[in-house]
Amino acid sequence: MKLDGIVAEPFTELTRKSDYDRFLAGLERSRDVATRLGALILIC
């Protein structure tokens, strides 16, 4: 089964400056998983 896309985790409010580091770390991990699974689209 082909995986077209994956949703980035964790979901956080980008209006909160205190969540930026958490969001960016999760985005990096999600990117790595998407790459490993062959997903072409990462939904943020």
N, C-alpha and C positions, 0 to 999 in steps of 0.2 A: 504494500500500500504506500503510495507516494504522499508525503506530508508537504502541503503547500505553504503553510505558515504556522507560527507559534506565537502565543501571547506572552509578553514579558512579565515577569514577576519580580518583586512585589509591586502591587498597585499602590500608588501613594499620590498624595496631592502635591503637585509641583509648585503650588502657591506657598507652601511651607518651606522656608529655607532650611529648616532643621532636618527635612527629609531628603535633601539633595544627595548627600553621600550614600544613604541607604538605597535610594533609587538607582544611582549610578552603579553601585556594586551589584545590585540585582540585575540591572540591564546587562552588565558584563557577563554575569553567570548565564543569563538567558541567551545571550548571543552565542556563548560557547555550546550550550545545549542545542540550539537551533542549527549551528554549524555541524555538530556531531550527527544530528538526525537528518541533515540534508534539507532542512526547511529554507526556502528562499526568502521568506517574508517574516520579519519580526514586528509584531504589533505592540506598540507602546501605549 
